[in-house]
Amino acid sequence: MFAAYAAHLDPDQPLNGLELGERPEPEVPPGWTTVDVKAASLNHHDLWSLRGVGLTSESLPMILGCDAAGVDADGNEVVLYPVIGQTGHGVGPREPRSILTEKYQGTFAERVAVPQWNVLPKPKELSFEDAACLPTAWLTAYRMLFTNARVGPGDSVLVQGAGGGVATAAIVLGAAAGLRVFATSRDEAKRKRAVDLGAEGAFENGERLPRRVDAVIETVGAATWSHSVKSLKPGGTLVIAGATSGPNPSATELNRVFFLELRIVGSTMGGKEELASLLSFCAAKGVRPVVDSTLPLDRAREGFEKMHSGDLFGKVVLTS
């Protein structure tokens, strides 16, 4: 079967390790099933995998891709939850959790094998392309907003780095849930897109907001950390799920953190139940993921190049 996979690892030039070509059909252990992939979406995790983060040379070649929607062996339209080993379903009960492509082959292929427990029904209201965007970036944003930031209608949220997958999802989901959303970006066009998607205002990185916010959704890291802390109300919450600009901020703003009793919460993806809730929310409210571009699987390298350069707004989707 045709697939996009990591053939070798290169921390400095990750795309050098990406190959497109034939790979063996997936093995199907007891308790697992195969899914014919109709659509799969890219995440920064795929680039980090090519750099060797979470993936070792002993695991190569490894088909990339965490997210997918497709048709299972019984003809059902499904969405995949990409975390394996969290509950023992389909694997040993003591197996530590991993995300697809770390230990098990991923979704950038014509077919993928996963534990039966990891398969959820796809709402009929969502296309395969829409559904394939949800399990990682959109699920991460959903958990950041509604589980960890604990915000509700009327609360205010700052989303740093408009344009990235998680940030874009947070803007759309927050606006749909009645939040007052502010966003930042270095790029004027991305700021305009953020407003078009429902942000009340969009600002340059580091620019003072018209008001302090109840929560900050942070995936940028070092470049925006100080601004994130300074933008919070007393008792506000900063939720962080990534650090694309680096993990070591120059100013941690510790005095402000303890004096204003701020909460800093780490967040990683979400659970299967949260993905089911996200799917229902999108179907019921007419919320659809922001798709930057859709490409056939044999043009996967173009999608990786867009993500590597940062020249995108929303998700890149690959179709089989």
N, C-alpha and C positions, 0 to 999 in steps of 0.2 A: 504494500500500500504506500501511497505517496505521503510524505511528512516533511515538516521543518524541524530540524534537530540540532543539538549541540554536538559537534564532532570533536572539538577541543576547546579549551578554556583560555581566555586572554584577558587579564585584568585591565589592560590599557586600551586595547582595540577589540571590544567584545564581538563585533560583527564578523571578525575574522574567523570565529569558530562556528558560525552558522552555516549549515548545509541544507540543501533541499534535494530530496531524492527518495528512493524506495527503502522502506523499513519492513521488518517482519510483522505479520499480523499479531495483534495482542494476545497474550495468554490469558485464560479465564479460569482462575482458581475457583473452588467451591465457594458459593455465596457471592460471587461476582457476576457481572453481566457486561455485554458489549453495547456500545452506543454508536450508531452511525452519525458522525459529526456533520451537522448542517452549517453551523457557524461557531466560531471561536474568537475571543478577543485578546488583544495584547495587554500586558501589564508591565510595569517597570521590573517586576520580579523576573520576567523573561530575560531582560538585559542583565540583571544581576546574576542570574544563573550562568550566562555566557562569560561573566567575569570570574566565576568560581565561587560565588557566595551561595551557600546552601547546596552546592553541587560539587562533587569531587571527580577527579579524572577517572577513578575506578568505576564510576557509574556511567561513563560514556560508552557508546553514544546514547543520548537522552532526548527523546522527543519533547519539545517545549510546549508551553501552553497550560494554563490553569483552568481557564473558563471555557465552557461550551454548552450548547444546546443542540439537541438532535433527536433521533428516533431510536428507542430501545429495541431489544430483540422481539418484543411482543407488538411492535408497531405503535407504541405510545410516544407522543411528543413530550420530551423531558428536558430538564435543566440539571446540570451536575453541581453538587456541592463538592468543592475541591480538596477538603481536608480529609486525609485518610488516617485511620488509627486512633481517632479521638475517643471512640467508644468501644472499640473491640469488634465492631461489626465488620465481618469479612476479612479480618486480620487477627493476629494473636492478641489476647486480652491485655498484654503488657506492652504491646508495641507503642512506642512514642508517636505522637501525631506528626504528620508531615503533610506538605501541600504537594499536589501533583507536580511532577518534574524534579522533586528532590530525591525520591526513592522509586516512584512509579512513573511510567511513561505518561506523557501529557497529551493534550487535546489538539495540537496542530497536526492532525493526521486525518485520514478518512474514517478511522475507527479508533475508539479508546475503550479500555476495560477499567471498570471501577466496581467497588462493592455495591451490591444492590441497595444498601442503606443510603448511599450517596446520591440516589436518583430521586428527583422531585418532579411532579407533574408541571408541565409548562402551561400557564394560563393561555387560553385560546386568544385572548386579546393582544398578546405579545407575539411579535414575529420571532423567528429563530435569532435574527441579528440583534434585536432588542434584548432578548432573554440572555444571550451569550455575554452581554456586557455586565450583568448584575452580580455574579457570584464572588468577585474579589473586590474591585474598586468600589462599586456601588454598595455592596454589603459592608465594606469598611466604613464608608461614609454614614450609612444607616446606623451602625453601631455607635460611631463617634457621636452623632447627634442625639439619638433617642435613648441609648442605653447609658453612655458614659458622660455626656454633657448634661443630660437630664433637662433639656429645654423643651418648651411647649409653645403653643400659639401665643404670639405677642412678645416672646422673648427675642433678644437680639443676639446675632452671631456674626463673627468675623471669620471669613474663609480666606486663608492665605494662599496665594499662587493660583489664581483662576487660570484654567486651561488644562491642568492635569486631570487625570481620570477621577481621583477621589475628590478633589476640590470642585470640579464641575458637578459631580453627583451631589455633593453637599449643598451647593447653591440651588439646584433643582429640587431636591428633596425638602430642603429647608423652606423654600418659598411655597411649595405645595402644602406644607404642614402649617402654614401661617406664621412662620418666623420672620423677623426683620433681618434680612441678610445683607451684610456688607462684604465686599471682596477686594483683593489687591492683585495687581499684576504690574510687571515692568512694561508690558506691551499695551499700547492704547487700544488696538483692535480687540484684544482679549478682555480688556475692561468693558468695552462696549458690548461684547457678547455676554458678559456676566450680567449686565443690566438687562439685556434682552431676555435672559433666562429667568429673571425674577429678582435679582439683587436690587436692593433699594439704592445702593450707591457703590461705585467702584473707584479705587484710589491707587495712586502710585505706591510702590513698596515703601513702607516707613512713613507715609503721609498720615498726619493726625486725622482721626475720624471725627465726625460731627458729634458723636456721643460714645461713651464707653459701653462695652457690650457685656452680655451675660456669659458668653462662651466664645472661645476661639478654636477653630478647626485648623490644626497645624500639621502640614506634611512637608514643608520646605526645610525647616531646621535652622541651622546657624544664621542664615541670611535674614530671617524674619523673627527670630526668637525674641529679641529685645522689644520689638514693636508689638508682638503678641502679648507679652506680659504687661506692657504699658497701656494696652487697649482695654484691659479688663476692669470691670467694676469691682469694688470690694466684695470678696466672697465669690468671685467669678471662677470659671473653670476653663483651663487650657487642656485640650485633648490632643495628643500627638500620636500619629501613626506612621511617621516617616521623617526622613531628613535628607532630601535629595540634594540640598546644598552643603551638606556636611553635618556631622553629629556633635561638633564641639563649638557651641556658641561662645563668642568672645565676652559677652556680658550676661551673666545668669540672672541678674536683677533679684538677687536673694533677699535684699532688704524689703523690696516691694512685695515679694511672695509672702513673707511671713507677716509683715505689717498689715497688709490688706487681706490676710487669710485666704489667699488664692489656692485653688486646687489644681494640681497638675496630674493628669491621668494618662497613662499609656493605653493604647488601644490597638488590637490586632484582629483584622477581619471580623468575623462574627460566627455565630452558631447556625446549625441547620434550621432551627426554628425561626431565627431572625431572617434567614434567607426566604423561608416560606412567607413570613410576614411582609418582607420587601416585595416579593412577587405579587402578593395580593394587593398591597398598597398601590403599586404601579398600575395593575390591571383596573382597580376600582377608580382611581383618581385620574386616569389618562396620562400618567407620568411616563415619559419615554426617555431612555438614555440619549445623551448627546453623542452622536457618531461623527467623528472627524472624516473617516473614509472607510469604504468597504472594498476589499481586494480579494481576488481568488487566491487560494492557498499557494499556488505556484508563483505568486508575486509577494510572498511573505517578506522577502528581504526589503522591499520598498516600505512596508509597514514598520519594520525594525529601524530602518534609517530615519523615518519620521519621528519615531519615539526617541531615538538616540540624539537627534538634533534639537528636540523640543519644539519642532515646527508642527504642532497639532493643537487642536482644541477638542477635547472629548476623546472617545475611544476609536481605536483602529480595529476593524473586524475582518476576519478571514473567513471565507466561505468555501465549502467543499462542493 
